[in-house]
Amino acid sequence: MNIPESFGKKVFDDRVMKSVLTAKEYASLKKTIDEGVQLDPHVADAVASAMKNWAVEKGATHFTHWFQPMTGVTAEKHDSFISPSPDGGVIMELSGKELIKGEPDASSFPSGGLRATFEARGYTAWDPTSYAFIKGKTLCIPTAFCTYAGDALDKKTPLLRSMEALNRQALRILRLFGNETAKRVLSAVGPEQEYFLITREMYEQRPDLKFTGRTLFGAKPPKGQEMDDHYFGVIKPKVAAFMEELNQELWELGILAKTEHNEVAPAQHELAPIYTTTNIATDHNQLTMEIMQKVAARHGLVCLLHEKPFAGVNGSGKHNNWSISTDTGTNLLSPGETPYENAQFLLFLCAVIKAVDDYQDLLRISVATAGNDHRLGANEAPPAVVSMFLGDELNAILEAIEKDTPYQSVEKVQMKLGVDVLPKFNRDTTDRNRTSPFAFTGNKFEFRMLGSSNSIACANIMLNSAVAESLKIYADRLEKADDFEETLHNMIRKTIQDHKRIIFNGNGYDDSWIREATEKRGLSNYRTTPDCMPHLLDKKNVDMLTSHGVFTLAELHSRCEIMLENYCKSVLIEANTMVDMAKTQIAPAVEAYMADVASAAAAKKSLIPDLPCRYETGLVRKLSLLVDQIQSQAEDLADALVKLETDAVIRESEMIRDTILPKMCELRLPCDEAETLTAREYWPYPTYGDLLFGVY
């Protein structure tokens, strides 16, 4: 494979547009993409025709408006390019009108009350800032999705709004620092994607994996991740073949897949791209998850994207590496050689610190799902408490500013490895903190709380919006300042004093930190989705998000409703699956084994009447007690499901948190214990040992 030649060959990117559009058409389109100028309808027709010709040449027969509704996955309705011709044949065409606007049925997508079921009309609107691409034989046109009244029904529309809000406020700051050349400020993201690979054969034997994406039962295997031998270990041949084909497909779609390796848990892996504009990175990550699953299927594998598919081993996250840059290529979070003297960097850094502290609840809300609730706070993931890591150098700089004392710059330290042949290099001035939810890593922040199946749109909407709010407050003050330098210095210093509670450079996994964070620092600790989601509608959050035009009040209410509904439905599917598996497969399997053990004991007794058969008797007794527990607790869970109140989604989510989830845990315990006592040939499902160590 010639990577430079094949990279982006399925993408209607800048290279293609230059070659198929006139110079005037291309310039007009670029002005729309780069500066947000409204698209000329004549240019839209030209782009549509060129896009269709390019796609048909590559074998496409259909086009679709590809969008991201509130289901968490993408959606598409395919229309062929054909139109009837007067001679009874057909011609292939795509009009500018069809490119710009689509009209899918909006009634069956989650709307949180924005739409009644009988109100079907919705609109998709072309997003020219994200390149169209070919998937299979279909031209996919990235679009936004809204109701008939113009309310956002998707994740892309608020993301684009948040990017524009950040752009507006950041440009105000740059102008105050004398920068007149930058025309746009863009947030950029590189989402690291973790996932598990298991064999399809074993997957098909597990109803819990098929229905919920995670195992609801499973005893701990003799070996898990205790030896730390899987992390960065040699990649198994079948996994390597999967990764090779995955890279090829991603590269053809212009996705900058860069790094691949084994993760900590057995069967767990990671893919990391080079970071790019947030809007495009969001599209690319949705595509990456879809293609991972398709490529895995071709290799006889299943790609699991659930945040916690196996108990007792690491779950999967999606680290959101976020930064902001100008269209001229200046990274506004790059400290430079002398960060203490870099006032512009310090102001943008303070804007992020203030944003994370003021809107820690929104960041927690942005990653809230039923799956991620199992992962956050476990020993491989950040806690549900939001905090920031800045490192020794930046921490020392902020401390000097706060106390108004001289800053002693950190000298470069050369690493001495004790072997002359090894190359000499300078040690970084700051280590990395892998336990922090929000860590500075040189010229960007790594937000580590996202779950592996999450769309990155939600987190970046909140992050862009919160930072835009900080920058707006700063710009309002600085634009009115009589003494810019003094006002700037005082503002940076006050931000540090007011928001230093959010900065924590220690071990985020330590229980003592959670106590310190909540009891001494007053940070929020929303452990579950029902705990945090209602706070989306807190006045300060509503005021901020609506003032920047990121959401309307109605859209916020709808999103709160949708996310809680998703939580409830996810857990209820799991609970019903548990009841079914326990009653119809696990309990009968244990009883069958118990009956055979009892028969074996009776056979022994018939041959040797005085034989005590202590092993068989003890085992039958244990299994009998466990079967009774399984049946009793399965009935108890089933009864609780019947009694669940479903009139108000907040109340329903709280009952699920307080009643259903504990009963699910109670049912799992005897089932997992029974697995350890039941002969392998009787157990109805592949075990954890089979699943985690089954791919070679």
DAHUWO-V767683 format. One record per backbone hydrogen bond with DSSP energy under -0.5 kcal/mol. NH is the residue of the N-H (numbers start at 0). CO is the residue of the C=O. E is the energy in kcal/mol with one decimal. If there is no record, write none. Layout:
BEGIN
NH;CO;E
NH;CO;E
END
This chain:
BEGIN
2;0;-1.1
5;1;-2.5
6;2;-2.4
7;250;-3.1
8;5;-2.1
9;251;-2.7
10;7;-1.9
11;131;-2.6
12;10;-2.0
16;12;-2.8
17;13;-2.2
18;14;-1.2
19;15;-1.7
20;16;-1.8
25;21;-3.0
26;22;-2.2
27;23;-2.1
28;24;-2.4
29;25;-2.7
30;26;-1.8
31;27;-1.6
32;28;-2.4
33;29;-3.3
34;30;-2.0
35;31;-1.3
36;30;-1.3
43;39;-2.1
44;40;-1.9
45;41;-1.8
46;42;-2.9
47;43;-2.6
48;44;-2.3
49;45;-2.3
50;46;-2.9
51;47;-2.5
52;48;-2.5
53;49;-2.3
54;50;-2.4
55;51;-3.0
56;52;-2.1
57;53;-0.9
57;54;-0.5
58;55;-2.0
59;54;-2.5
60;136;-2.7
61;136;-1.8
62;78;-3.1
63;138;-2.6
64;76;-0.6
65;63;-0.9
65;140;-1.8
66;64;-0.6
66;74;-2.1
68;66;-0.5
69;152;-0.9
71;68;-1.2
74;66;-2.6
78;62;-2.8
80;60;-2.1
82;90;-2.3
84;88;-2.6
87;84;-2.0
90;82;-3.0
92;80;-2.7
92;90;-0.6
98;94;-2.0
99;95;-2.5
100;96;-2.5
101;123;-2.6
105;103;-0.5
105;119;-3.9
106;119;-0.5
108;105;-0.9
113;110;-1.6
118;115;-1.6
119;117;-1.1
121;103;-1.0
122;145;-2.7
123;101;-1.7
124;143;-2.0
125;99;-2.2
126;141;-2.7
127;125;-0.8
129;126;-1.7
131;11;-0.5
132;139;-2.1
133;9;-2.5
134;137;-2.7
136;134;-0.5
137;134;-1.6
138;61;-2.8
139;132;-3.9
139;137;-0.7
140;63;-2.9
140;138;-0.6
141;139;-0.7
142;65;-2.4
143;124;-2.9
145;122;-2.7
146;150;-2.6
147;120;-0.8
149;146;-1.3
152;144;-2.4
153;144;-0.6
154;67;-2.1
158;154;-1.0
159;155;-2.8
160;156;-2.2
161;157;-2.6
162;158;-2.2
163;159;-2.0
164;160;-2.3
165;161;-2.4
166;162;-2.2
167;163;-2.5
168;164;-2.0
169;165;-2.6
170;166;-2.2
171;167;-1.3
172;168;-1.6
173;169;-2.5
174;170;-2.4
175;171;-1.4
176;172;-1.2
177;174;-1.6
178;173;-2.6
179;177;-0.9
185;324;-3.1
187;322;-2.8
188;275;-3.2
189;320;-1.7
191;189;-0.6
191;318;-2.5
192;270;-3.5
193;191;-0.6
193;316;-1.7
194;268;-2.3
195;303;-2.0
196;266;-2.3
197;301;-2.0
199;299;-2.5
202;198;-2.1
203;199;-2.6
204;201;-1.0
205;202;-1.9
206;204;-0.6
209;205;-2.0
210;206;-2.6
211;207;-2.4
212;207;-0.7
212;208;-1.2
213;207;-0.8
214;308;-2.4
227;224;-1.5
231;261;-1.9
232;229;-2.4
236;695;-0.7
239;235;-3.0
240;236;-2.3
241;237;-1.7
242;238;-2.8
243;239;-2.3
244;240;-2.0
245;241;-2.6
246;242;-2.6
247;243;-1.9
248;244;-2.2
249;245;-2.6
250;246;-3.0
251;247;-1.9
252;248;-1.1
252;249;-0.5
253;250;-1.9
254;249;-2.7
255;253;-0.5
256;254;-2.2
257;271;-2.3
258;271;-2.6
260;269;-1.6
262;267;-2.7
267;264;-1.9
268;194;-3.2
269;260;-2.2
270;192;-2.4
271;258;-2.6
272;190;-0.5
273;255;-2.3
275;188;-2.4
277;186;-2.5
280;276;-3.2
281;277;-2.3
282;278;-1.8
283;279;-3.0
284;280;-2.3
285;281;-2.0
286;282;-2.2
287;283;-2.7
288;284;-2.2
289;285;-1.7
290;286;-3.0
291;287;-2.5
292;288;-1.5
293;289;-1.7
294;290;-3.0
295;291;-2.2
296;292;-1.7
297;293;-1.3
298;294;-0.9
298;295;-1.0
299;296;-1.4
300;295;-2.9
301;197;-2.7
303;195;-2.5
303;301;-0.6
304;302;-0.6
308;305;-0.6
312;309;-0.8
315;306;-1.6
317;449;-1.9
318;191;-0.7
319;446;-2.9
320;189;-1.5
320;318;-1.0
321;319;-0.8
321;444;-3.4
322;187;-2.2
324;185;-2.6
325;329;-2.1
326;183;-1.9
328;325;-1.8
330;328;-0.6
331;323;-2.4
331;329;-0.7
332;323;-0.6
333;330;-1.4
334;332;-0.6
334;441;-0.7
340;337;-1.4
341;337;-0.5
341;338;-0.9
342;340;-1.3
345;341;-2.4
346;342;-2.2
347;343;-2.1
348;344;-2.9
349;345;-2.5
350;346;-2.0
351;347;-1.7
352;348;-2.4
353;349;-2.9
354;350;-2.0
355;351;-2.7
356;352;-2.0
357;353;-3.0
358;354;-2.2
359;356;-0.9
362;358;-1.7
363;359;-2.0
364;360;-2.6
365;361;-2.1
366;363;-1.2
367;364;-1.7
368;366;-0.6
372;368;-1.6
373;369;-0.6
373;370;-1.0
374;370;-0.6
375;371;-2.7
376;381;-2.1
377;374;-2.3
380;377;-1.5
387;501;-3.2
388;437;-2.3
394;390;-2.2
395;391;-2.4
396;392;-2.0
397;393;-2.6
398;394;-2.2
399;395;-2.1
400;396;-2.2
401;397;-2.7
402;398;-2.3
403;399;-0.8
404;399;-2.3
407;405;-0.5
408;406;-0.8
412;426;-0.5
413;411;-0.5
414;424;-2.9
416;414;-0.6
421;418;-1.2
426;412;-3.7
433;431;-0.6
435;432;-0.9
437;386;-0.8
438;445;-2.1
439;388;-2.9
440;443;-3.0
444;321;-2.8
445;438;-3.2
446;319;-2.6
446;444;-0.7
447;436;-2.7
447;445;-0.8
448;436;-0.5
451;315;-1.7
453;450;-1.1
457;454;-0.6
458;454;-0.5
459;455;-1.9
460;456;-2.4
461;457;-1.8
462;458;-2.4
463;459;-2.6
464;460;-2.2
465;461;-2.5
466;462;-2.2
467;463;-2.2
468;464;-2.0
469;465;-1.9
470;466;-2.5
471;467;-2.3
472;468;-2.2
473;469;-2.2
474;470;-3.1
475;471;-2.7
476;472;-1.6
477;473;-2.9
478;474;-2.6
479;475;-0.6
479;476;-0.6
480;477;-0.9
483;481;-0.6
486;482;-2.6
487;483;-2.8
488;484;-2.5
489;485;-2.6
490;486;-2.3
491;487;-2.4
492;488;-2.4
493;489;-2.5
494;490;-2.2
495;491;-2.0
496;492;-2.2
497;493;-2.8
498;494;-1.9
499;495;-1.0
501;498;-1.5
502;499;-1.4
503;387;-3.5
503;501;-0.5
507;505;-0.8
509;506;-1.3
512;509;-1.1
513;509;-1.0
514;510;-1.6
515;511;-2.3
516;512;-3.3
517;513;-2.1
518;514;-2.8
519;514;-0.6
519;515;-1.5
520;515;-2.2
522;516;-3.0
525;383;-0.5
526;524;-1.0
531;527;-1.7
532;528;-2.8
534;531;-1.7
535;532;-2.1
536;533;-1.6
537;534;-1.7
540;537;-0.5
541;537;-2.6
542;538;-3.1
543;539;-1.9
544;540;-2.5
545;541;-2.4
546;542;-2.0
547;543;-1.3
548;545;-1.2
549;544;-2.0
550;544;-1.2
555;551;-2.0
556;552;-2.3
557;553;-2.2
558;554;-2.2
559;555;-2.3
560;556;-2.1
561;557;-2.8
562;558;-2.6
563;559;-1.9
564;560;-2.3
565;561;-2.7
566;562;-2.0
567;563;-2.6
568;564;-2.9
569;565;-2.4
570;566;-2.2
571;567;-2.5
572;568;-2.2
573;569;-1.8
574;570;-2.8
575;571;-2.5
576;572;-2.0
577;573;-2.4
578;574;-2.2
579;575;-2.2
580;576;-2.7
581;577;-2.8
582;578;-2.4
583;579;-2.5
584;580;-1.6
585;580;-2.8
586;581;-2.5
588;584;-1.8
589;585;-2.5
590;586;-2.5
591;587;-2.3
592;588;-2.1
593;589;-2.8
594;590;-2.6
595;591;-1.9
596;592;-2.5
597;593;-2.5
598;594;-2.4
599;595;-2.3
600;596;-2.2
601;597;-2.3
602;598;-2.5
603;599;-2.2
604;600;-2.6
605;601;-2.1
606;602;-1.3
606;603;-0.5
607;603;-3.3
610;607;-2.3
616;612;-2.7
617;613;-2.9
618;614;-2.6
619;615;-2.8
620;616;-2.1
621;617;-2.3
622;618;-2.9
623;619;-2.5
624;620;-2.2
625;621;-2.3
626;622;-2.7
627;623;-2.0
628;624;-2.2
629;625;-3.0
630;626;-2.8
631;627;-2.6
632;628;-3.1
633;629;-2.3
634;630;-2.0
635;631;-2.2
636;632;-2.4
637;633;-2.4
638;634;-2.7
639;635;-2.0
640;636;-2.0
641;637;-1.7
642;638;-1.9
643;639;-0.5
643;640;-0.7
651;647;-2.5
652;648;-2.5
653;649;-1.9
654;650;-2.2
655;651;-2.3
656;652;-2.3
657;653;-2.6
658;654;-2.8
659;654;-1.3
660;655;-2.7
662;658;-1.7
663;659;-2.1
664;660;-2.1
665;661;-2.2
666;662;-2.0
667;663;-1.9
668;664;-1.6
669;665;-0.8
670;666;-1.2
671;667;-2.8
672;668;-2.1
673;669;-2.4
674;670;-1.7
675;671;-1.1
676;672;-0.7
676;673;-0.9
677;673;-1.4
681;678;-1.8
682;678;-1.1
682;679;-0.5
690;686;-2.6
691;687;-3.0
692;688;-1.4
693;690;-0.7
END
